[in-house]
Amino acid sequence: MPRVNIMLPDDLLEEIDRVAREEDMNRSKLLRTAVLAFFQLRAAQSERQKRQADIQRAMEIQDQLRQTIPSWDSLRALKEQREEM
């Protein structure tokens, strides 16, 4: 596994060491775990944003269709359909 050197402020390194001890893992494992969690969170946020954009686009399409289609009385249509049965 490749090694990576990073520079961290002393207080952040102390916090990393404290959490690593509490979680019974070394710094490397803690940082790997944290980075993976960050990537998962980032992917979930990206997916959520994409889904929201898709929903917004669908709503815009519905609004456009609503403007081009004449109004329709759904209750009247149901009553007529029931009467035909």
N, C-alpha and C positions, 0 to 999 in steps of 0.2 A: 504494500500500500504506500503510495507517495506521501512524503512529509510536506507540510505547509507551515511556514513561519508567519506569524501575524503579530502585530503590535497592539497591545491593549492597555488602557489606563489601569493603574494599580487597583483602584476600587472595583473595577469590573472583574479583574482577575481574582481578587479576593472573593467576590460573589460567586464566580465560577467554581472556585475551590470549595467554598462552603456548600453549594448545592451538590457538587460532585460527591462530597463526603456524605451528605444526607441521603443521596440516591445510591450510595455505595458503588460508585463508578469512577473511573479516572477522567481527567480533563478531556482527553481525546474522544472518549465515548460520549461524554456529556455534550460536547460541541457537535459531534456527528448527529446525535439524537435531536439537538436543538435545530440544526440546519435542516434535517429531514422534516421535522415538524413545521418549520417555516415554509419549506417547499410545498408541503401538503396544504397548508393554510392558503398559500398564494394560489395554488391550483384551484382550490375550492372557491376562492374569491373571484378568480377569473371566470370560472364556470358560472357562478352566480351572476356576474355582470353580463355575460353573454346571454344567459337565460332572460335577464331583465330587458336587455336590448331586443331580443326576439319577441318578448311579450309586448313591448312598446310598439314594435313594428307591426305586429298582428293587430293591435288596437288601432293603429293608424289606417291599416288596410280596411278594417271593419268600418271605421268612420267614413272613409272614401266610398265604400260600397253603400253605406247607409244614405249617402247623399245622392247616389245615382239610381237607387231602387225606390220606386214609389212606396208610400206607407202601406202597411198591411195590417189588417185587424185579425190578429191570431185567434181571439176568442170566437169571432164570427166564423172563421174558417173551421175551427173545431166543431162548432155547433152544426155547420153545414155538413161536415164529414160524418158526424154522428147521425144526422137525419137520413143520410144516404144508406146507412147500414140497416 
